[in-house]
């Protein structure tokens, strides 16, 4: 059996892990590379996998860096199935459509404003997305189905709840080759627990030979989410007093819903006064509707916080979901105080870039960073204090007050990653992915000290291993 890493190798985006067996081949995730523009564009445009020879995709969740290349895969000749949980299947439709629309709109914008550097071509179109959706095969968590799902001859798999975002899954694959049975577990992105809305990641007390483990925060411990609640309450109250605008770049999937949940809770507890909050993302609106559809994935705390009051977690007075471009533009001329939550989380696309272009140079405004900012992204540059920054081909001084709240992370910290790995039985090898080198090396050192006898590897891009 051969394992090759075509993404998220010493990097946090572009997850693609190819497994080749005697029976055929399958792919863990098929994500977009993001970050340094030219590098990401090159990697995305030079798709490295023979799509026609691939039997299936096991999709961990619907973030674009895990699912965003599926339309390219299908356009390149893929004919198999894309296995994902029901919630991931529902959400991926919106994520992929939004990705295609943003690419088309960006190409149109650049063609109109900088035609001399063209022509500009989207990586894929909405039409490509529509051709991709029939390949999805919704598959329940093992806790619900109580059965394995056949993948190939002598290969089967099952999903566990990863607790990262709605529908996220950890995937266990069992492979029979001759007289030998091998097991490989792909963690996907593991959630930080406890967290609002979702259940904690499932610990998997089974025999596993090989683990592919995310290590996004392999060098960090998270504070309790209550710390984030306190910080958010302080920022909102300060901004209201100053009549400021608060801009929150947030992933439309996961982070947006988590922030709304906490704001609702703070409102119920009278810790923040009434504030206009605009979720300026059609994608976030659609995904929040999917959350309402899949209440079976909520944790018990959600029912305690809101169900007992007859409330819906993602709806409350003062919260408004913005859809049209015209209504989005009006926010740039409105007087504060108010909050705008808009995609994308790393400020690499979407409406947040337009809001920043209009507002980041006003020292009375706030920019609230609530999640991981990958290297070379606009979010990482602002987080590190760069000024001026380039937004939509123009330069802007960063004068707004930039505040980072790391406690919102939807990723497990180093101790939670260690606990997850130690729950497995018979483990022989761990591959650390979805991490930058510093985070990977830190977690590798911890695992070596705590799990002697287990081989720890940080693969490089396109490296292959026989397992």
Residue pairs with C-beta under 8 A, 6 or more apart in sequence:
1 19
1 20
1 21
1 22
1 175
1 177
1 182
1 184
1 466
1 467
2 18
2 19
2 20
2 464
2 465
2 466
2 467
3 17
3 18
3 19
3 20
3 184
3 210
3 212
3 431
3 464
3 465
3 466
3 467
4 17
4 18
4 20
4 462
4 463
4 464
4 465
5 16
5 17
5 18
5 431
5 433
5 459
5 460
5 461
5 462
5 463
5 464
6 14
6 16
6 17
6 18
6 48
6 49
6 461
6 462
7 13
7 14
7 15
7 16
7 17
7 29
7 31
7 33
7 43
7 461
8 14
8 15
8 16
8 17
8 29
8 31
8 65
8 214
8 433
8 434
9 433
9 459
9 460
9 461
9 462
9 463
10 435
10 436
10 437
10 440
10 458
10 459
10 460
10 461
11 33
11 35
11 374
11 375
11 435
11 436
11 461
12 65
12 216
12 372
12 374
12 434
12 435
12 436
13 31
13 32
13 33
13 34
13 35
13 40
13 65
13 374
14 31
14 32
14 33
14 34
14 40
14 43
14 44
14 65
14 69
15 28
15 29
15 30
15 31
15 60
15 65
15 66
15 433
15 434
16 27
16 28
16 29
16 30
16 31
16 48
16 49
16 69
17 27
17 28
17 29
17 186
17 212
17 433
18 25
18 26
18 27
18 28
18 49
18 54
19 25
19 26
19 27
19 28
19 173
19 184
21 152
21 155
21 175
21 177
22 154
22 177
22 178
23 152
23 153
23 154
23 155
23 175
24 55
24 152
24 153
24 155
25 53
25 54
25 55
26 54
26 55
26 56
26 57
26 58
26 80
26 151
26 152
26 155
26 173
27 49
27 54
27 56
27 57
27 58
28 57
28 58
28 60
28 171
28 186
28 212
29 57
29 58
29 59
29 60
29 66
29 67
29 186
29 188
30 57
30 59
30 66
30 67
30 68
30 69
30 70
30 73
31 63
31 64
31 65
31 66
31 67
31 68
31 69
32 40
32 44
32 64
32 65
32 68
32 69
32 99
32 123
33 39
33 40
33 43
33 44
33 65
34 40
34 64
34 65
34 346
34 348
34 374
34 377
35 348
35 374
35 375
35 376
35 377
36 375
36 376
37 376
39 376
44 69
44 72
44 123
45 123
47 69
47 72
47 73
47 76
48 462
49 73
49 76
51 73
51 74
51 76
51 77
51 78
52 76
52 77
52 78
52 79
54 73
54 78
54 80
55 80
55 151
55 152
56 80
56 81
56 82
56 83
56 151
56 152
57 70
57 73
57 78
57 80
57 81
57 82
57 83
58 83
58 84
58 151
58 157
58 171
58 173
58 186
59 66
59 67
59 70
59 82
59 83
59 84
59 88
59 92
59 169
60 66
60 88
60 162
60 168
60 169
60 170
60 171
60 186
60 188
60 189
61 67
61 84
61 88
61 162
61 164
61 165
61 167
61 168
61 169
61 188
61 189
62 84
62 88
62 91
62 92
62 95
62 165
62 167
62 253
63 95
63 165
63 189
63 251
63 253
63 254
64 95
64 99
66 188
66 189
67 88
67 92
67 95
67 96
68 95
68 96
68 99
70 82
70 92
70 96
70 132
70 135
71 96
71 100
71 124
71 128
71 129
71 131
71 132
72 123
72 124
72 128
73 132
74 128
74 131
74 132
74 135
75 124
75 128
75 131
78 135
80 135
81 135
81 136
81 137
82 132
82 135
82 136
82 137
83 137
83 139
83 149
83 151
83 157
84 92
84 136
84 137
84 138
84 139
84 167
84 169
85 138
85 139
85 140
85 141
85 159
85 167
85 168
85 169
86 138
86 139
86 140
86 167
86 294
87 166
87 167
87 290
87 294
87 297
88 166
88 167
88 168
88 169
89 136
89 138
89 167
90 167
90 290
90 293
90 294
91 166
91 167
91 253
91 287
91 290
92 136
93 129
93 133
94 283
94 286
94 287
94 290
95 252
95 253
95 283
95 287
96 129
96 132
96 133
97 126
97 129
98 252
98 282
98 283
98 343
99 124
99 129
100 122
100 124
100 125
100 126
100 128
100 129
101 126
102 349
102 350
103 122
103 123
103 124
103 125
104 122
104 125
104 126
106 120
106 122
106 349
107 120
107 121
107 122
109 392
110 117
110 118
110 120
110 393
111 118
111 119
111 120
113 393
114 393
139 145
139 149
139 159
140 159
141 159
141 160
141 161
141 169
142 148
142 158
142 159
142 160
143 160
143 161
143 202
145 158
147 158
148 156
148 157
148 158
148 174
149 156
149 157
149 158
150 156
151 157
151 173
154 175
154 176
154 177
155 173
155 174
155 175
155 176
156 173
156 174
157 171
157 172
157 173
157 174
158 171
158 172
159 169
159 170
159 171
160 169
160 170
160 171
160 172
160 201
160 202
160 204
161 168
161 169
161 170
161 199
161 201
161 202
161 297
162 168
162 169
162 170
162 187
162 188
162 189
162 190
162 191
162 201
162 202
163 190
163 191
163 193
163 195
163 198
163 199
163 200
163 201
163 202
164 188
164 189
164 190
164 191
164 198
164 201
164 254
164 410
164 411
165 189
165 191
165 198
165 253
165 254
165 410
166 197
166 198
166 253
166 254
166 257
166 287
166 290
166 291
166 294
166 297
167 294
167 297
168 188
168 189
168 191
169 188
170 185
170 186
170 187
170 188
170 190
170 201
170 202
170 204
171 185
171 186
171 188
172 183
172 184
172 185
172 204
172 206
172 208
173 183
173 184
173 185
173 186
174 181
174 182
174 183
175 181
175 182
175 183
175 184
182 209
182 210
182 467
183 206
183 207
183 208
183 209
183 210
184 208
184 209
184 210
184 211
184 212
184 467
185 204
185 208
185 210
185 211
185 212
185 424
186 212
187 211
187 212
187 213
187 214
187 420
188 214
189 214
189 216
189 410
189 411
189 434
190 201
190 214
190 411
190 412
190 416
190 417
190 420
191 198
191 200
191 201
191 410
191 411
191 412
192 222
192 225
192 409
192 410
192 411
192 412
192 413
192 416
193 200
193 201
193 412
193 416
194 200
194 225
194 299
194 301
195 225
195 258
195 410
196 225
196 258
196 261
196 262
196 265
196 301
196 302
197 257
197 258
197 261
197 291
197 298
197 299
197 302
197 313
198 297
198 298
198 299
199 297
199 298
199 299
200 299
201 412
201 416
201 420
203 419
203 420
203 423
204 420
204 423
204 424
205 423
205 424
205 425
206 424
206 425
207 424
207 425
207 426
208 424
208 425
208 426
208 427
209 426
209 427
209 428
209 429
209 467
210 427
210 428
210 429
210 430
210 431
210 467
211 421
211 424
211 427
211 429
211 430
211 431
212 430
212 431
212 433
213 417
213 420
213 421
213 430
213 431
213 432
213 433
214 411
214 412
214 417
214 432
214 433
214 434
214 435
215 417
215 432
215 433
215 434
215 435
215 439
215 440
215 443
216 372
216 411
216 434
216 435
216 439
217 372
217 409
217 411
217 412
217 413
217 414
217 417
217 439
218 414
218 417
218 432
218 435
218 439
218 440
218 442
218 443
218 444
218 446
219 414
219 438
219 439
219 442
219 443
220 406
220 413
220 414
220 439
221 413
221 414
221 415
222 406
222 407
222 409
222 413
223 406
223 407
224 407
225 262
225 407
225 408
227 407
228 262
228 405
228 407
228 408
229 262
229 265
229 266
231 403
231 405
231 407
232 259
232 262
232 263
232 266
232 405
233 266
233 271
233 272
235 246
235 366
235 368
235 403
236 246
236 263
236 266
236 272
236 275
236 339
237 272
237 273
238 244
239 245
239 246
239 336
239 337
239 339
239 366
240 272
240 273
240 275
240 337
242 336
242 337
242 364
243 335
243 336
243 337
243 364
244 336
244 337
244 364
244 365
244 366
245 334
245 336
245 337
245 338
245 339
245 340
245 359
245 362
245 364
245 365
245 366
246 337
246 338
246 339
246 340
246 365
246 366
246 368
247 339
247 340
247 342
247 352
247 355
247 356
247 359
247 360
247 365
247 366
247 367
247 368
247 400
248 259
248 339
248 340
248 341
248 342
248 368
248 370
249 342
249 343
249 344
249 345
249 346
249 347
249 352
249 367
249 369
249 370
249 379
250 256
250 259
250 284
250 341
250 342
250 343
250 345
250 370
250 371
251 343
251 344
251 345
251 371
252 281
252 283
252 284
252 287
252 343
252 344
252 350
253 283
253 287
254 410
255 345
255 370
255 371
255 408
255 410
256 279
256 281
256 284
256 287
256 288
256 341
256 343
257 284
257 287
257 288
257 291
257 314
258 408
258 410
259 341
259 370
259 408
260 277
260 279
260 288
260 313
260 314
260 319
260 341
261 302
261 313
261 314
263 272
263 277
263 316
263 319
264 306
264 311
264 313
264 314
264 315
264 316
264 319
265 305
266 272
267 274
267 316
267 317
267 318
268 305
268 309
268 311
268 316
274 317
274 318
275 318
275 337
275 338
275 339
276 318
276 320
276 337
276 338
276 339
277 318
277 319
277 320
277 338
277 339
277 341
278 320
278 321
278 322
278 331
278 338
278 339
278 340
278 341
279 285
279 288
279 319
279 320
279 321
279 322
279 341
279 342
280 322
280 328
280 331
280 340
280 341
280 342
280 351
280 355
281 322
281 341
281 342
281 343
281 350
281 351
282 323
283 343
283 350
284 321
284 341
284 342
284 343
285 321
285 323
288 314
288 321
291 313
291 314
292 312
292 314
298 313
302 313
305 313
306 312
306 313
322 328
322 331
328 351
328 354
329 354
331 338
331 340
331 355
332 354
332 355
332 358
332 359
336 364
336 365
340 355
342 350
342 351
342 352
342 355
343 349
343 350
343 351
343 352
344 350
344 352
345 370
345 371
345 379
346 371
346 372
346 373
346 374
346 377
346 378
346 379
346 380
347 353
347 356
347 373
347 377
347 378
347 379
347 382
348 377
348 378
348 379
353 378
353 391
353 392
354 392
356 367
356 391
356 396
357 391
357 392
357 394
357 396
359 365
359 400
360 367
360 382
360 389
360 391
360 396
360 397
360 398
360 399
360 400
361 396
361 397
361 398
361 399
361 400
362 399
362 400
363 399
363 400
363 401
364 400
365 400
365 401
366 400
366 401
366 402
366 403
367 382
367 398
367 400
367 401
367 402
367 403
368 403
368 404
368 405
369 379
369 382
369 383
369 402
369 403
369 404
369 405
370 404
370 405
370 408
371 408
371 409
371 410
372 409
372 411
373 379
373 380
373 382
373 383
374 380
375 436
378 389
378 390
378 391
381 389
382 389
382 398
382 402
383 402
383 404
385 398
385 402
386 398
387 397
387 398
387 399
388 395
388 396
388 397
388 398
389 395
389 396
389 398
390 396
412 420
414 442
414 443
414 446
417 443
418 443
418 446
418 447
418 450
421 427
421 430
421 447
421 451
422 450
422 451
427 451
427 454
428 454
428 455
429 454
429 455
429 456
429 457
429 467
430 447
430 451
430 454
430 455
430 456
430 457
431 457
431 458
431 459
431 465
432 440
432 443
432 444
432 456
432 457
432 458
432 459
433 459
435 443
435 458
437 458
440 458
441 458
444 456
444 458
447 454
447 456
448 456
457 465
459 465
